[in-house]
Amino acid sequence: MDYLLAIDAGNTRVKWGLFDTNGTLLVNGACLNAEIVHTKLPAAARVIISNVAGEYIKKQLEEILPKHIPTHWITAKASECAVNSRYDQPEKLGTDRWAALVAAWHIKQAPCVVVNAGTAVTIDALVNNHNQGEFIGGMILPGIYLMQQSLGVAAAQLPKLHKEKSIPSVIHQYQDIFAKNTADAMRAGAINAACGAIKQMHTALAALNSDDKQAPYIFISGGNAQLIKDNLLSDVTNLALIVDNLVLRGLYLIDNFAPENLTKSEK
């Protein structure tokens, strides 16, 4: 079968998914970056990879991927898959952000805020320009755990939190901003900083598209997607959608739109 293996090598974890020719995600998985060399990936006809984890992880992936299978290491572009970029240097945009933007545009083909909530939180804006998506810019901030960790490292009297304790085991709607102890105050600050940045981006994008009757959507992916969605203010909650594996889905689209694959599909 003509399966595609899509790989998203991020700051902390490597995620992968196996797609068929219809774009159905057949199987997916993830591991810590340090474990990738010991991981068996699914067999596929070709591979497409977004790597923001650096040269070491690239070499690790090259070791475990079969040498005879065509492998495409993507770079962000000025224009691809009906999405255009206004980034000053389009090729400098993180490939995970680019793939997520491509996937987000093809979900609704409408203005949207695209959030990847992992080690870092990226918050990017897409507008509709003559029925094509246009990436107009975005923000990057530390992830929810990283924000708390940095406080523990830089401030002597603040606790150094273990990762498993930094996120509550039970997610409550709207994290209490009137925290009664230091650990909760750090948690509340981190969660609401991320949610506040998303709300600011959404407000600015809505103002930019004030003539559009449809308010911009918010697509959220990544390990903290549910936590962020549950803590967004109610006026945007109904516009927020969690989309699992957004980067992987974007990689499938980038491969599917490649000229050589479009030629194959026409035969």
Backbone bond lengths (Angstrom), bond angles and torsions (degrees), N, CA, C in turn:
res aa  C-N    CA-C-N  psi(-1)  N-CA   C-N-CA  omega(-1)  CA-C   N-CA-C  phi
1 M - - - 1.464 - - 1.532 110.69 -
2 D 1.328 115.96 151.85 1.462 121.79 -177.52 1.522 110.21 -87.25
3 Y 1.332 115.94 64.15 1.459 120.56 -178.29 1.525 110.88 -80.36
4 L 1.326 114.95 148.22 1.466 122.04 175.47 1.520 108.86 -112.70
5 L 1.319 116.64 128.13 1.460 121.73 173.56 1.523 108.22 -98.58
6 A 1.330 117.10 115.63 1.467 122.91 177.68 1.523 108.55 -102.50
7 I 1.328 116.19 132.73 1.467 121.57 -177.27 1.526 109.24 -126.64
8 D 1.334 115.10 130.04 1.465 122.88 178.05 1.523 107.89 -116.80
9 A 1.335 116.28 98.38 1.462 121.30 179.79 1.522 108.51 -90.74
10 G 1.331 116.11 104.84 1.456 121.43 -175.83 1.514 112.89 -99.37
11 N 1.313 116.35 -168.08 1.465 121.16 -176.37 1.521 112.96 -67.67
12 T 1.333 116.58 -31.13 1.461 120.91 -175.52 1.513 112.79 -119.84
13 R 1.342 116.47 -38.28 1.457 120.40 -174.96 1.525 111.43 -128.54
14 V 1.321 114.37 156.45 1.459 121.74 170.59 1.531 106.83 -106.05
15 K 1.346 115.84 124.18 1.461 121.70 177.50 1.517 108.88 -110.91
16 W 1.314 117.14 147.40 1.461 119.67 178.13 1.526 110.52 -143.96
17 G 1.327 114.83 156.66 1.448 120.72 177.80 1.511 110.29 -150.06
18 L 1.325 116.55 144.54 1.456 122.96 179.10 1.521 108.84 -106.26
19 F 1.326 116.68 121.00 1.463 122.83 -177.26 1.520 110.45 -111.14
20 D 1.359 115.32 144.35 1.455 119.07 169.93 1.523 109.33 -90.48
21 T 1.326 117.92 -176.87 1.459 121.15 -174.94 1.520 113.00 -69.74
22 N 1.333 117.36 -15.84 1.465 121.37 177.85 1.522 112.67 -90.31
23 G 1.316 117.36 0.37 1.460 121.26 -179.16 1.508 113.86 83.51
24 T 1.341 117.29 14.14 1.466 120.75 177.00 1.521 109.27 -80.35
25 L 1.329 116.16 129.47 1.461 121.07 177.18 1.527 107.87 -80.53
26 L 1.309 116.87 107.59 1.463 122.09 -172.89 1.522 112.33 -81.11
27 V 1.322 115.45 -40.33 1.466 120.80 -179.43 1.517 107.98 -156.39
28 N 1.318 116.90 147.49 1.468 119.71 177.86 1.519 109.58 -147.12
29 G 1.310 115.40 162.70 1.459 120.70 -179.78 1.511 110.74 -163.05
30 A 1.328 115.62 179.67 1.461 121.09 -179.09 1.522 109.05 -158.43
31 C 1.315 115.59 155.63 1.457 121.17 173.75 1.520 108.73 -152.34
32 L 1.304 116.65 163.12 1.459 120.50 173.61 1.522 109.22 -64.49
33 N 1.302 116.57 149.48 1.470 120.13 -178.80 1.528 112.03 -53.46
34 A 1.338 116.23 -39.98 1.467 120.23 -177.40 1.520 112.68 -66.78
35 E 1.335 117.01 -17.23 1.466 120.56 -176.59 1.523 113.06 -97.14
36 I 1.326 118.30 -3.28 1.467 119.97 -170.80 1.523 111.97 -63.23
37 V 1.320 118.01 -34.88 1.461 120.30 -176.95 1.521 111.38 -66.01
38 H 1.327 117.82 -19.88 1.467 121.94 179.88 1.529 112.05 -101.46
39 T 1.310 117.28 8.86 1.462 121.94 -173.90 1.528 110.77 -101.48
40 K 1.333 115.20 136.14 1.462 120.36 176.67 1.524 108.35 -95.15
41 L 1.315 116.37 118.60 1.451 121.81 -179.48 1.526 110.48 -92.67
42 P 1.334 117.46 153.40 1.474 119.76 -179.60 1.531 111.88 -64.04
43 A 1.329 115.39 150.69 1.464 120.68 176.75 1.523 110.10 -73.10
44 A 1.326 116.45 143.59 1.467 121.11 -178.02 1.521 109.60 -152.75
45 A 1.332 115.50 164.21 1.460 120.86 177.86 1.520 111.61 -78.76
46 R 1.338 116.91 -29.01 1.459 120.97 178.67 1.530 108.41 -156.58
47 V 1.326 114.90 165.41 1.468 121.53 -173.87 1.526 109.09 -130.91
48 I 1.325 116.32 140.17 1.462 121.75 172.69 1.524 108.02 -128.59
49 I 1.332 116.57 135.40 1.468 120.43 -169.93 1.521 111.40 -133.38
50 S 1.338 115.27 133.32 1.461 122.84 163.90 1.525 106.75 -105.44
51 N 1.324 116.24 123.10 1.467 120.32 -178.61 1.521 110.80 -127.48
52 V 1.329 116.25 113.30 1.469 120.52 172.41 1.532 109.80 -115.02
53 A 1.337 116.33 13.34 1.464 121.52 -175.32 1.529 112.73 -95.06
54 G 1.324 118.06 -2.25 1.455 120.15 175.02 1.520 114.34 98.63
55 E 1.338 114.49 176.79 1.458 121.82 -173.99 1.521 113.07 -65.84
56 Y 1.324 117.88 -34.16 1.463 119.65 -177.38 1.528 110.62 -62.87
57 I 1.342 116.82 -45.82 1.462 119.94 179.46 1.528 110.26 -67.80
58 K 1.322 116.87 -34.26 1.467 119.37 176.14 1.526 110.12 -59.57
59 K 1.328 116.76 -45.04 1.465 120.26 179.82 1.519 111.17 -65.07
60 Q 1.332 116.79 -37.87 1.472 120.93 177.93 1.528 110.38 -62.56
61 L 1.323 116.30 -43.82 1.464 120.17 178.55 1.528 110.81 -64.89
62 E 1.325 116.78 -40.92 1.458 120.06 179.16 1.528 111.60 -61.55
63 E 1.334 116.15 -30.03 1.465 120.36 179.20 1.518 112.32 -69.35
64 I 1.338 117.22 -37.22 1.460 119.27 -173.45 1.530 113.28 -95.68
65 L 1.333 117.97 -13.47 1.463 120.03 179.00 1.525 109.95 -86.33
66 P 1.340 117.09 137.45 1.470 119.91 178.47 1.531 111.24 -58.77
67 K 1.318 116.33 135.96 1.462 121.13 -174.96 1.536 112.65 -68.57
68 H 1.337 117.75 -24.81 1.465 120.25 -174.33 1.522 113.67 -85.57
69 I 1.336 117.31 -6.34 1.468 120.37 -177.21 1.530 109.89 -91.75
70 P 1.333 118.56 128.72 1.474 120.38 177.14 1.528 111.54 -57.60
71 T 1.327 116.19 130.47 1.471 121.63 -177.39 1.521 109.44 -127.15
72 H 1.323 115.65 128.83 1.469 121.82 -178.66 1.530 108.76 -114.27
73 W 1.332 116.92 112.24 1.462 122.40 174.05 1.526 106.36 -91.00
74 I 1.303 117.80 109.71 1.462 119.60 -170.81 1.522 111.91 -77.04
75 T 1.308 115.32 155.83 1.462 123.39 165.92 1.525 107.00 -126.51
76 A 1.314 115.79 152.51 1.463 119.45 176.23 1.528 108.81 -69.15
77 K 1.333 115.83 149.66 1.460 120.60 -176.15 1.523 110.79 -127.80
78 A 1.315 115.24 167.42 1.461 120.37 175.78 1.521 111.02 -71.15
79 S 1.340 116.66 -28.21 1.459 120.70 -179.68 1.518 109.01 -156.45
80 E 1.332 115.34 131.45 1.466 120.37 -179.44 1.520 109.28 -167.79
81 C 1.321 116.21 139.59 1.474 121.76 173.92 1.525 112.30 55.28
82 A 1.333 117.25 39.78 1.469 123.07 179.69 1.524 112.76 65.89
83 V 1.326 116.95 23.88 1.471 122.31 174.85 1.525 108.21 -125.43
84 N 1.324 116.50 130.89 1.459 123.00 178.18 1.524 110.07 -112.34
85 S 1.325 115.53 152.00 1.466 120.53 -175.43 1.521 111.60 -118.29
86 R 1.342 115.80 134.66 1.465 121.03 173.36 1.527 111.86 -99.22
87 Y 1.302 117.32 10.11 1.464 120.32 179.11 1.528 109.08 -58.78
88 D 1.343 117.12 142.36 1.464 120.67 -178.46 1.527 111.52 -54.81
89 Q 1.321 115.78 -44.35 1.461 121.88 174.71 1.528 106.50 -126.71
90 P 1.314 117.47 91.60 1.469 120.57 -173.06 1.520 114.17 -51.57
91 E 1.326 116.97 -37.26 1.466 120.66 -176.97 1.530 112.49 -70.17
92 K 1.342 117.93 -13.23 1.464 122.10 179.17 1.527 112.63 -87.02
93 L 1.320 117.09 -10.80 1.468 120.25 177.25 1.525 109.54 -64.88
94 G 1.329 116.97 139.72 1.458 120.65 177.03 1.521 110.91 -56.57
95 T 1.325 116.41 134.88 1.462 119.59 -177.04 1.518 112.17 -65.05
96 D 1.337 117.75 -28.54 1.464 119.56 176.95 1.525 110.64 -68.56
97 R 1.333 116.76 -39.72 1.471 119.65 176.77 1.525 110.47 -63.72
98 W 1.339 116.90 -42.30 1.458 120.74 -178.72 1.535 110.88 -63.30
99 A 1.308 117.04 -47.29 1.469 120.29 179.57 1.527 111.10 -62.24
100 A 1.329 116.90 -39.38 1.471 120.14 178.32 1.526 110.93 -64.71
101 L 1.327 117.18 -39.46 1.468 120.95 178.25 1.524 111.13 -63.93
102 V 1.313 116.64 -42.11 1.464 120.82 177.73 1.522 110.35 -60.22
103 A 1.336 116.18 -47.03 1.462 119.94 -179.59 1.518 111.32 -63.73
104 A 1.329 116.77 -43.71 1.471 120.92 -177.47 1.523 110.98 -61.51
105 W 1.337 117.33 -42.77 1.458 119.56 -178.83 1.523 111.06 -60.78
106 H 1.308 117.07 -38.88 1.467 120.08 -175.59 1.528 113.05 -80.11
107 I 1.315 117.92 -6.14 1.473 119.60 174.84 1.523 111.13 -75.29
108 K 1.339 116.43 -49.70 1.470 120.28 -175.36 1.529 113.38 -123.18
109 Q 1.333 117.26 -18.23 1.468 121.96 -174.08 1.534 110.00 50.06
110 A 1.324 113.44 53.06 1.469 121.83 -177.05 1.523 108.24 -150.13
111 P 1.349 117.82 161.70 1.464 119.74 177.00 1.526 111.53 -54.83
112 C 1.324 116.26 138.72 1.464 119.30 -178.17 1.521 110.94 -159.01
113 V 1.325 113.77 157.65 1.458 123.15 170.63 1.524 106.54 -101.93
114 V 1.325 116.32 129.03 1.461 121.44 -175.44 1.528 108.31 -112.33
115 V 1.329 115.48 117.24 1.468 121.44 -174.69 1.520 110.07 -115.65
116 N 1.318 116.15 127.68 1.462 122.20 168.80 1.526 107.25 -113.77
117 A 1.327 116.11 115.30 1.462 121.04 -172.20 1.524 110.19 -111.80
118 G 1.325 115.53 88.25 1.454 120.85 178.88 1.512 110.23 -131.03
119 T 1.330 117.21 -132.54 1.460 121.12 176.87 1.526 110.19 -56.25
120 A 1.315 115.70 -42.89 1.467 122.56 168.55 1.522 107.83 -112.81
121 V 1.325 116.13 160.60 1.458 120.97 173.79 1.528 107.25 -111.98
122 T 1.326 116.22 118.56 1.464 120.36 175.83 1.526 108.18 -105.98
123 I 1.321 115.99 137.54 1.463 122.36 -175.96 1.524 106.89 -132.26
124 D 1.319 116.33 105.55 1.459 121.75 -172.01 1.523 111.21 -120.20
125 A 1.333 116.24 153.63 1.457 121.91 -175.36 1.522 111.31 -117.55
126 L 1.330 114.61 133.66 1.455 122.83 175.23 1.519 109.50 -119.39
127 V 1.333 116.60 136.36 1.467 121.13 173.60 1.529 108.43 -119.55
128 N 1.319 114.62 165.18 1.459 121.29 176.22 1.531 108.55 -94.97
129 N 1.320 116.31 118.14 1.462 121.06 178.90 1.528 107.94 -123.99
130 H 1.340 115.92 99.84 1.465 121.78 -179.34 1.533 111.21 54.48
131 N 1.336 113.98 48.72 1.467 122.48 175.97 1.524 113.85 65.83
132 Q 1.314 115.37 21.22 1.454 119.95 169.49 1.520 108.82 -125.60
133 G 1.322 115.67 150.85 1.451 119.15 176.99 1.509 110.46 -76.06
134 E 1.332 116.46 142.21 1.461 120.37 176.95 1.519 108.55 -132.33
135 F 1.322 115.16 117.21 1.459 122.34 177.38 1.524 108.18 -79.36
136 I 1.340 116.52 115.17 1.463 120.00 -174.95 1.528 113.30 -101.51
137 G 1.319 117.60 -2.86 1.460 120.23 177.72 1.519 111.83 134.02
138 G 1.328 115.18 175.16 1.457 118.02 -177.56 1.517 113.15 -167.81
139 M 1.316 114.62 -170.90 1.467 122.69 -177.73 1.530 109.48 -129.45
140 I 1.318 114.86 152.84 1.472 121.73 171.73 1.526 107.71 -129.37
141 L 1.322 115.92 130.86 1.452 120.05 174.67 1.520 109.35 -137.89
142 P 1.320 117.83 162.25 1.465 118.97 179.17 1.529 110.78 -60.57
143 G 1.333 115.84 148.16 1.454 120.09 175.45 1.518 111.46 -66.35
144 I 1.310 116.19 170.79 1.461 121.58 -174.93 1.530 111.48 -60.38
145 Y 1.320 117.08 -43.98 1.465 119.05 177.61 1.523 111.10 -69.26
146 L 1.333 117.01 -41.51 1.461 120.99 -176.83 1.524 111.22 -63.42
147 M 1.322 117.55 -37.00 1.467 120.47 176.61 1.526 111.03 -59.99
148 Q 1.329 116.02 -45.60 1.459 119.61 -179.59 1.518 111.15 -68.20
149 Q 1.318 116.49 -40.15 1.456 121.16 179.83 1.524 111.01 -62.10
150 S 1.333 116.83 -42.16 1.465 120.12 -177.95 1.519 111.39 -65.42
151 L 1.329 116.83 -35.54 1.468 119.71 176.07 1.521 111.20 -64.08
152 G 1.340 115.96 -42.13 1.461 119.97 179.85 1.516 112.53 -64.59
153 V 1.346 116.46 -32.51 1.464 121.11 -179.27 1.521 111.25 -78.44
154 A 1.337 117.29 -40.71 1.472 121.17 -171.37 1.523 113.78 -89.05
155 A 1.323 117.48 -22.47 1.465 120.52 -176.50 1.525 109.28 -114.92
156 A 1.326 116.42 116.80 1.465 121.73 -170.43 1.523 113.20 -60.27
157 Q 1.333 118.03 -34.40 1.461 119.84 -173.82 1.533 113.57 -95.78
158 L 1.305 116.95 4.47 1.461 119.53 176.63 1.524 109.74 -97.59
159 P 1.326 117.44 144.63 1.475 120.34 -174.86 1.520 112.74 -68.65
160 K 1.335 114.87 146.02 1.464 121.54 172.90 1.525 106.55 -91.90
161 L 1.324 115.52 107.55 1.458 120.26 -172.25 1.517 112.22 -86.39
162 H 1.332 115.56 142.24 1.458 120.83 169.74 1.521 107.99 -77.47
163 K 1.329 116.32 144.28 1.464 120.33 -174.34 1.516 112.49 -56.66
164 E 1.343 116.71 -42.13 1.464 119.04 -176.44 1.526 112.39 -67.44
165 K 1.342 117.16 -16.78 1.462 120.65 179.21 1.526 112.59 -101.41
166 S 1.335 116.47 -2.58 1.461 119.46 -174.26 1.523 112.59 -81.44
167 I 1.339 116.76 -20.40 1.449 121.63 179.40 1.522 108.06 -116.94
168 P 1.321 119.59 129.43 1.458 120.80 -178.12 1.517 111.88 -61.16
169 S 1.349 117.05 142.78 1.461 120.52 179.56 1.516 111.03 -70.09
170 V 1.317 117.29 -28.65 1.458 121.69 174.90 1.524 107.70 -112.15
171 I 1.321 116.59 123.39 1.459 121.40 -178.03 1.518 109.11 -87.79
172 H 1.302 116.69 121.70 1.466 121.81 179.81 1.526 109.08 -101.80
173 Q 1.318 115.68 142.08 1.458 119.60 175.12 1.528 109.38 -62.04
174 Y 1.325 116.10 127.00 1.460 124.66 179.32 1.533 111.85 57.93
175 Q 1.312 115.48 89.86 1.460 122.42 179.57 1.532 110.32 -51.70
176 D 1.329 116.68 131.66 1.458 121.86 -175.24 1.528 110.65 -63.16
177 I 1.336 116.97 114.12 1.466 119.50 -179.44 1.534 111.99 -80.16
178 F 1.321 116.71 -11.74 1.470 120.00 176.37 1.525 108.97 -94.97
179 A 1.331 116.11 62.11 1.458 121.25 -174.22 1.525 111.06 -66.62
180 K 1.320 116.08 145.36 1.465 122.13 -174.33 1.518 113.18 -105.97
181 N 1.335 117.75 0.82 1.462 120.16 175.17 1.529 107.74 -148.53
182 T 1.324 115.78 165.20 1.466 120.34 -170.62 1.526 112.57 -65.61
183 A 1.328 117.18 -43.20 1.467 119.61 -178.83 1.521 110.66 -62.41
184 D 1.327 116.82 -43.17 1.465 119.92 178.48 1.528 111.22 -66.59
185 A 1.337 116.32 -35.10 1.465 119.84 178.53 1.533 110.77 -64.45
186 M 1.327 116.58 -39.24 1.461 120.24 177.39 1.526 110.96 -67.26
187 R 1.332 116.49 -41.23 1.464 120.63 177.38 1.514 111.25 -62.29
188 A 1.351 114.89 -48.34 1.467 119.68 -178.89 1.525 111.07 -62.57
189 G 1.322 116.39 -39.21 1.458 119.65 179.14 1.512 111.91 -62.96
190 A 1.326 116.58 -43.94 1.458 120.68 -178.55 1.527 111.43 -66.22
191 I 1.330 116.66 -47.18 1.465 120.25 -178.16 1.519 110.86 -63.59
192 N 1.317 115.95 -45.52 1.461 118.99 -176.87 1.527 112.72 -75.42
193 A 1.330 117.62 -23.85 1.471 119.58 172.76 1.524 110.11 -64.58
194 A 1.328 116.56 -45.35 1.465 120.40 179.07 1.526 110.47 -65.21
195 C 1.337 116.51 -46.40 1.466 119.60 -179.34 1.527 111.47 -65.06
196 G 1.322 116.79 -38.11 1.461 120.42 179.13 1.513 112.45 -64.88
197 A 1.346 116.74 -39.17 1.460 120.39 178.35 1.530 110.52 -65.53
198 I 1.326 116.50 -39.40 1.471 120.37 177.89 1.523 110.17 -64.84
199 K 1.325 116.39 -42.88 1.463 120.80 179.02 1.529 110.66 -63.01
200 Q 1.323 117.51 -41.67 1.463 121.26 177.90 1.526 111.09 -61.52
201 M 1.327 115.90 -44.58 1.462 119.58 178.86 1.531 110.23 -63.05
202 H 1.311 116.77 -42.55 1.469 120.26 -179.27 1.519 111.08 -63.90
203 T 1.322 117.00 -41.87 1.463 121.17 179.23 1.526 110.93 -62.69
204 A 1.343 116.21 -43.68 1.468 120.27 -179.97 1.523 111.28 -66.22
205 L 1.329 116.84 -40.32 1.461 120.20 -179.85 1.524 110.96 -69.03
206 A 1.330 117.12 -38.38 1.466 120.43 177.43 1.524 110.83 -63.28
207 A 1.341 116.91 -39.25 1.461 120.38 178.54 1.528 110.98 -66.10
208 L 1.335 116.13 -36.52 1.460 121.20 179.11 1.528 110.49 -67.10
209 N 1.342 116.11 -30.53 1.464 121.57 -178.78 1.531 110.67 -110.64
210 S 1.311 116.66 41.02 1.467 121.01 -174.15 1.522 113.35 -63.10
211 D 1.335 117.20 -22.17 1.464 119.95 179.04 1.527 112.39 -81.07
212 D 1.325 115.83 -13.23 1.467 120.16 -178.80 1.525 109.17 -83.60
213 K 1.328 116.70 128.56 1.476 120.50 -179.29 1.523 111.75 -69.23
214 Q 1.316 117.60 -26.79 1.453 122.19 180.00 1.527 110.27 -90.64
215 A 1.342 116.72 118.93 1.460 120.25 175.45 1.526 109.29 -64.79
216 P 1.326 118.13 150.19 1.461 120.05 -179.11 1.531 111.68 -59.49
217 Y 1.316 115.21 143.80 1.457 120.65 173.68 1.524 109.23 -79.54
218 I 1.325 115.50 164.47 1.462 122.17 172.46 1.524 107.43 -125.92
219 F 1.325 117.15 115.12 1.455 121.69 177.42 1.525 108.48 -103.44
220 I 1.315 116.45 126.34 1.459 121.37 -175.52 1.521 109.48 -122.57
221 S 1.332 115.90 131.28 1.455 121.67 176.95 1.522 108.16 -135.85
222 G 1.330 116.38 168.83 1.460 120.58 177.78 1.515 112.40 106.65
223 G 1.324 115.04 171.87 1.459 121.32 -173.91 1.512 115.41 -61.83
224 N 1.327 118.11 -28.61 1.469 121.05 -179.31 1.526 112.72 -105.30
225 A 1.334 116.54 20.91 1.465 120.39 -177.06 1.530 111.97 -60.06
226 Q 1.323 117.17 -46.60 1.469 119.83 -177.41 1.519 111.31 -66.03
227 L 1.322 116.00 -41.32 1.467 120.38 179.24 1.527 110.45 -59.58
228 I 1.305 117.28 -44.24 1.462 121.27 -179.69 1.521 110.84 -67.81
229 K 1.321 117.94 -45.37 1.466 119.99 179.92 1.519 110.87 -59.96
230 D 1.325 117.13 -41.00 1.462 120.79 -178.05 1.524 112.88 -67.88
231 N 1.328 116.49 -18.02 1.460 119.50 -177.00 1.521 114.00 -111.35
232 L 1.317 117.55 4.31 1.461 119.76 172.24 1.522 109.74 -70.39
233 L 1.309 116.22 149.17 1.461 120.01 178.91 1.524 110.10 -64.79
234 S 1.312 115.73 150.20 1.468 121.62 -170.49 1.532 113.34 -60.48
235 D 1.334 117.73 -25.08 1.469 118.43 -176.58 1.527 113.27 -71.76
236 V 1.331 118.34 -12.43 1.458 120.21 176.10 1.532 112.62 -120.43
237 T 1.321 117.59 -4.43 1.464 120.19 -176.60 1.519 111.87 -58.16
238 N 1.344 116.68 -40.32 1.465 119.19 -177.52 1.527 112.75 -70.85
239 L 1.335 117.22 -11.69 1.465 121.47 177.87 1.523 112.23 -97.40
240 A 1.341 116.24 -6.36 1.462 121.79 -175.28 1.527 110.69 -94.97
241 L 1.314 115.92 128.82 1.458 121.81 179.83 1.524 108.78 -126.14
242 I 1.321 116.41 130.92 1.462 120.18 172.71 1.518 107.96 -83.40
243 V 1.324 116.08 126.58 1.466 121.65 178.60 1.523 107.28 -121.66
244 D 1.328 116.38 106.31 1.459 119.94 179.48 1.525 110.72 -67.00
245 N 1.321 115.30 144.52 1.474 121.67 173.00 1.530 112.69 57.03
246 L 1.327 116.47 43.24 1.459 120.85 -177.13 1.533 111.47 -61.36
247 V 1.326 116.80 -41.24 1.468 119.91 -179.97 1.526 110.44 -66.15
248 L 1.320 116.95 -43.81 1.469 119.88 179.22 1.523 110.96 -60.67
249 R 1.322 117.02 -40.84 1.468 120.56 179.32 1.537 110.68 -65.99
250 G 1.322 115.88 -36.11 1.460 118.90 175.50 1.522 111.79 -65.95
251 L 1.312 116.64 -37.62 1.464 120.15 177.60 1.528 110.76 -63.56
252 Y 1.330 116.80 -40.37 1.470 119.35 176.41 1.533 109.98 -59.25
253 L 1.310 117.12 -44.49 1.466 120.47 -178.89 1.524 111.57 -64.76
254 I 1.329 116.88 -41.58 1.464 120.49 179.05 1.526 109.84 -61.04
255 D 1.324 116.72 -42.74 1.460 119.99 176.60 1.526 110.99 -65.82
256 N 1.323 116.80 -42.04 1.461 121.36 -176.46 1.532 112.09 -66.05
257 F 1.351 115.78 -31.80 1.465 120.67 -179.24 1.531 112.46 -86.70
258 A 1.334 117.52 -4.29 1.452 119.61 -179.31 1.520 109.92 -61.10
259 P 1.334 118.41 137.56 1.473 121.46 -175.07 1.523 113.80 -52.09
260 E 1.352 116.79 -41.04 1.474 118.62 -177.39 1.531 111.60 -67.23
261 N 1.356 116.62 -31.38 1.459 119.37 179.62 1.520 111.50 -80.72
262 L 1.333 117.42 -31.99 1.458 119.73 173.73 1.532 109.70 -63.87
263 T 1.322 116.21 -38.67 1.465 120.26 178.49 1.525 110.98 -63.51
264 K 1.335 115.63 -40.94 1.461 119.64 179.31 1.527 110.87 -62.05
265 S 1.329 115.86 -42.94 1.463 120.03 -174.96 1.526 112.00 -69.02
266 E 1.325 116.70 -21.12 1.457 120.11 -178.95 1.525 112.37 -84.02
267 K 1.340 116.08 -14.50 1.464 118.83 -176.94 1.524 110.66 -78.37
